[in-house]
Every structure is written in structure tokens, then in C-alpha cells.
Amino acid sequence: MNILIVDDESVIREGIERTLKKHFPEHRIDLAAGPEEAVRLLRSKPVDLVLTDIRMPGMTGLELMNMSRGRHPDIKWVVISAYSEFAYAQEAVRLGAKDYLLKPIGKEALVELIARVGEEIARESEWSRARSLLETNLKYLREAVFARWVSGLDIGRLDMKSFIEDYPRFHLVMVKMESDRAMQLEHFIVENVLSELIGQYGKGFVTSQGGSSLLGLVAVEAGDGVSGLVDELKKHLRRCLKVPFQVLHTDEIRDFGEVPERVRGLGEASATQSFEHYASGGDQAIEVALQYIKAHYRDELTLEKVAAVVYLNPVYFSQLFKQKTGRGFKEYVTQLRLEYARELLRNPRIKLADVAERSGYQDMRHFSQLFRRKYNVTPSEYRQKMNG
């Protein structure tokens, strides 16, 4: 059995790993420090069972589980958490979790659980699992062929006949995200949300258009048409996605040969369309971040650290912070530190080096430069002026 342990606390995931290796040396075990690493492993390795924490930066364990069901329907899930609220257990069961364990996890309970789930997986037909894997691989191959064709790349002897026959009328939906880093987790979220909505509105599939864009082909069968799908897609992405994004779509297409040109058109349109910003919970996240900053600004503090505290992507957190406060993160922290330094400088008994260190600066020269830039006087000149 292939087991993936997902937990941002190294003590927890390594403790579980030691217990499982001791009692089940025949199982392969992989570790992920968070959802992003978990997504990478789910895509690159066969996994039979996932044990996941609930509260993690970027995405909760329940969200990871929910997002993964479409692409990995045969994986078994066990939710692990320090939270005992019934709502978490109820949601985990609703999503199909095999069990819900509370930290600290008893070794006997863990061993018993793994043995039970292992027996269940073993009872499943090898043919059934092989057929499911084959169907999944064929689906991925089909989507890869389409993606290469759209991009103008060579597809060898493979033709597009099956696509043309299956989709006589369809729409294209493009989702583009704004970020300056690799977005494997965000890509995973968009792919799964869009795939699920396509299944609800009709039929189709989703392909990658690079690290920050995805393209969905959808033949709408009922409901509000493609506009209804797009509206619902935006609603879900505002809730789940932690980076700014765009959603663009075409009108109905009846000639498959138009697809490459239509895709280029969507790309050109994205250059003139503004990005939507995640809004749900944004005010609360920034309020929590401000409280944390005010309590820790004298310590070593980075944007990445504070973003992790409020479970937001660092790039998005930076944009949201400036939007809500009117100042950049670094500017805001510097202002707090220098105001505190001015208070300390009023006490002549505190050495200048100590003032810098207490204000969060280990480098006295850097502190003096920032202080002078802000107040047009050096720290010593300010002290003389205040105590003169």
C-alpha cells in the first residue's frame, strides 16, 4: 500500500511515519509538509491512502480532499486534526473520509486503522483498479494531445477526429492567474473546480496552458449556458483561490479548426482585462495579520511568515495587504519599528545599538539609514534634540 502523510508539523508527520514503518515495513510512505507538496506527490506517484491534517497554510485538509476526488477517485482518506469540533468530523465523513483522528494520535489506534484500510484496499479487485488507472491515463493522454494541438505543436500520427465527433458544438473557458512564482497548488484548485463544473453543466475537459493558465472545453447541455458556468466558477475561485485571476470564455464554436485562433484571442483579451481579487475573508485575514504584526514587529518578521499565519499565498497576501492598508508590508513594519525606536531614544540611558536591536534591527548602520530617511535626522541627532 502507498501512503501519503500530509501535515505542516514535522513532529507529527515524522512520528506517524516511524510508527507505520515499524508495524508495516512493506508499505511505501511519502511525506508532504503542506498541500502544495501533496499535490505534486499525488500527481507524480501512485497513492492508495492519504492521512491529512486539517489546518495548513494555503488549503485545509478537507479542501485538499474535496479537490482531489475528481482526479483521484480511488484514494482513501483519513483526516487528522487537533480540532474536536463535530462540524469537522461531519464534513470529513460527508466527503468520504474513512476515519477522523484527533491529535495526539494513539499508536494503537493508528496501527489498527492502517490495518483495516489496508484490508479494504486489498479486497478491491485488482482488475477494477487497473481499469480505473487505464481510463485515467487515456483521459490524460487525450487532453495532452489536445493541448499540444492548440499550442501548434506536433501531435505525430494522432488526429483530432474523436474530438470533432464528440464535440460538434462547444465553448472554451480560460482561467489565467497572476503570480510571480510557480503555482502548482493554485493550478490544481482551478483544474478540479473547473472540471467539476464542466461535469455539472455538460461534458468536456480541462488542459494546462502553462504554469498560470488553464483552458476548459465544455459542451453545455442545460441550465444557464456557459455564462452560468462562468458565474459559478468565479464564485468558487473567489472562495478557494488565494491569487488574483481572470476568467474568459468564447461564444459557441462549431468548427474545431477555429480552436487555436480562438485560444490566441482569449490570450490577447486577457492582456486588457483586469484581474479579480479574492475577497471572501480578506478583511478578517488582514485584521489578524495586523494584530500579529503589532505583537511581533520587534522580532524577525517576513512577509512569508505573516502570510503563513493567515493561510494566504505570499504574493496574494502582499497585494491584499496594500489594498486594505494603503501601504506595503515592508513599509508598514518599518513605520512601526521606527516609531518604537523614537520612544526608546527619549531615554538617554539606552545605547543606540540597543535601540536598534529592540526595534527589530540587528544592523546599526541599516537602522540609522532608515531612521534618517524617515525623519531627516540620525538617531543620535534626534536624541539630542529630544533631550536638549
N, C-alpha and C positions, 0 to 999 in steps of 0.2 A: 504494500500500500504506500502511496506517495502522499505525504502530509506536509502542509504549509502552515507555519505558525506566524501570525501577524500581530505584533504588539510593539508599541513605541518604547516600552520599558525593557531594556536589555536583560535585567534581572529576571523578569517574568518569562520572556521567550526562551532564554538560555536555560532556565530552570525546568521548563516544560520539555525542552529538547533533551536534557540529561535524563529525566525520568523516562521518556519514551525510548531513548537509545538503550537504556538499561533493561527495560522489560520487552522491547520489540526491536531487537537489533536488525531484523530482516526488513524493516520499513525504511524508506528514504525520507529524510526530513530536510526541509528548506526553511530558512528564516527570513522574515521581512520586517524592517523597522517601521514600516508605515504603508499606507495604501498604494503609494506610487511604486514602491519596490514590489509590493504584492501583485500589482497589475502586470509588471514586467515578467515576474515569475509565472503567473497564470498563462501568459501568452507564449512563454518560451519552454515550459516544462509541463509534462503530464501531472495533474494533481487530482487525487481522489477525495481528500478531506482537508478542509481549512478550519483552523482554530483561530478566531479573530477577536481582538479586543474591540470594545465599542468606541471609546473616546480616543481619537487620534487626530493629529494635525492633518488638515486637508479634506478628510472624509471620515465619517463614522463607519464602524464595522458593519452596521446594519445597511448603510448606503452602499458599501462595497459589495455586500451580499446581494442586495437587490439589483445593483447594476450588472452583476456577473451572471445572473440567472439565464439571460438570453443567450450569451455566448458559451456558457459552461453549465448546461442544464443537469449534467450527471454528477457534479461535485456535491459532496455532503458538507454541511456547515455546522460548526459549534461556536456559539458566542460566549466570550469570556469577558467579565466586567467586574469592576468594584462597586457598581451601582446595583442596588437591590430592588429598585422600583419595579412594580409589576408591569408597568407600561413597556419597559424594555423587553422583558420576557415575553409579553404578549405579542409584541411586534416581531420578535425573533421567531416565535412559533408560526406566526402568520406567514412569514417569508419562507418557512420550510426548514428552519434550523432543527438539527437532530437533538440538540440539548442546549442548556443555558447554565453556565457555571460561574460562580462568584469567586473573586479573589479574596484571600489566598486559596488556591486550589489544592484540595487534599490529594495526595499522590494516589491513594487507593481509588478514589472516585475517578481520577483521570485515567488510570490504567483500566478500570472497568469499562469506562466509556469507549476508549480506543478499541478494546477487545470486542465490544458489542457492535460498534460501527464497522470494524474490520470484517466481522462475520457477515454483516448485512451486505457489504460490498462484494464479498466472496460469493454470496448466494446469487448475486445478479449474474445473469447469463453472459458468458464471455462473448457469445455471438452478438448479443444486444449491445454491449459496449463497443465491439468492433464496428458494428453497423453505424452506430451513432458517430464514432470517430470518422468513418469513411464519409458520411453525409456532411459532417462539419468541414472536412478537408476539401471536399468537392465544392462546397459553398465558398470557401476561402479562395480556391483556385479560380472559380468563375468571377468573383469580384476582382481578383488581381488582374485577370485578363481584361476586364472592362476598364480598370484604372489605367493600365498601360495603353490601351487603345485611345482613351480620352486624352491622354498626355502626348499622343503622337508617337509612342514607342512601338517597336516591332513586336508583334504577337505570334510570329512564326506562321505555322500552318493552321493555327486555330482561327476560326471565323466567328462572326457575331450573329450567326443565323439563329441560335437559341434565344438570344436576347431580343432580336427583332420579332420572333414569333410570340414570345411571352409578353412583350410589352408594346402592343400596337399603338397605345396612347399613354403618355406618362408626363410627369413633371420632374424637374431637377430642383433639389433644395441644397443650398450650400451654407455651411456654418464656418465662419472664419473667426479665429480667436486672436487677441492682441497680447503678445508677450515677448520678452527678450530671452526666454530660456526654453529648454525642451519641455514639452507639456504632455508627457505620457499619460498622467492621471486624467487631465482635462480631456485629452483625446479619447480616452476610454469612456468618460462620462457622456460626451456628446454622441459617440458611436452607439452606446447602449440605449440612451434616451431616444435618439432618432430612429434606431432600429425597432424599438418597441412601438413607437407611434406609427411607423410605416405599417407594422403588422395590424394595428388597430384600424387604420384608415383604408387599407387595401393590401397591396403587396409591393415588394421591391427589395432594395438592399442599400448598404452604405459602404463607401470606399474612402480610402485616405487620399487626400490631395496634398500631402506634405505634412510637416510637423504641426502646422497651425490651422489646417483647413480639412474639412470632410465634405463629401458630396453624397447626397442621397438621391436615388432614383425611386420614384413612387408612382404607382398606378392607383389612383384614388377610386374606390368603389362606391362609397356612400358618404353621408354626413355633409359637412360644410365645405368639402373640397379641400384643395391644397391650402387655402387661406386658413381654414380651421386647424389643420395640422400645424401650420407655421405659428399660429397664435398660441397653441398649446405647447409647442416646442419652446417658444420664448419664455413662457411661464415656468416651465420646468427648469430651463437653463438659468433663469434668474435666481431660482431657489438653490440649484445644485452647483452651478459653476462659479468659481471664485476669480475669474478673469473677465475683462470686457470681451464682448463678442458681437458678431453680426450674423443675421440670418437673411439670406437672399433666395429667391426662387424664380423660376421661369413660368410662363404661361404653358398651356398644354402643347406638347410636342408629338407629332405624328410621324415624323421622318427621323429614323435613328441616325441617319447620316449627319443631321444637324448638331448632334451632341457635342463634338469637340468645339465647334464655333460658339454654341450656347454657353459652354463652360468658360470659355475665354471671356464672353460677355459678362458673366457673373463676376469674374475676377476683376474686370475693368470697373464694374459698378461698385464693387466693394471699396475701391480707392476713393470714391466720392461720398460714401455713406459713413456716418458716424458710428462708433461702437457703442453698444448698450452696456451699461454698468450694472453689475449685481447690486440690488437694492435691499432685498429682504434681510433684516437683521443687521444691516450695515451700521445704523446709528448705535445699536447696542454694542456691536463689536468694537467700534471706535471709543465708546464710553468706557468699556472695560480696559481697552488699551491705554487710554489716558490715565485711568486710575493706577494701572500697573507702572506706567512711566513715572508718574509723580512719586510713587513709592520706591522706585529703583533707579532714578536718573543719576544718582551719585555712584552707582555701580557700573560695571562694564555692561553696556547696553547696545544691542544691534537691532536693526530693523527686522532681520530674520528671526531673532529671538522673540520679539514682541509679536510678530505675525503668527508665530507658532503658538503663543499663549492664547490667541483668539481664533486659532484654527483657520487662518486665511493664507492664501498664496502670497508670498512676499511682494511680488510685483503688483498684484491687485491691492494688497494692503497699503502699499505706498501711495497708489493713486487715490484710493478711498480716503486715506488719512488727510491728504492735501485737500481733497474735495470737501471734507467735513470740517477741517480746522482752518483752512486757508493758508496753512504753512506746511512745508515739507517736514518729514520725520526728523531729519538731522537738524534742521533749523529750530524746530520745536524743542528738542532735547538740549541743544546749545543754549537757547534762551533760558531754560530752567536752571541749567548749571551756572551760567554767568550771573543770574540774579541771586542765586545762593552764594556765589563767590563774593558778591558785593556786600552781603550781610556779614560774611566772615571777615572781610577786610576792615570792617569797622572796629574789630578787636585787635589792637596792636600787638597783643601777646602771641597771636597765631602767626607762625612763619609763613612766608609766601609759598614755599614748597608744600606746606601742609594745606594751605588754602586750595592750591591746585589739586592735590590728591583727594581732599574731601569733596571737591566739586566734581570729581569723576575724571580728572586728567592726571596721567602719570608723567607726562612730558611738560615740564615747566615752561619751556620755550613756546610750545604749541599753545598752551593756556594763555600766555602773555600776548601772543599774536591775536588770538581770538578776542581777548578782552579789549585790546587796543582797537581792533577793527570795529567792535561793537560800540565802545564808549569814547573813542578818540583819546584815551589816556591809558598808560600802562597800569597794572595793578598797584605798583608802589606809588605812582603819582596819584592814583585815586585814593589810596590810604592816607597819604599826606594831606590831600585836600579835605578829606572827611575828619581827620584828627588834628588838623592845623588850627 
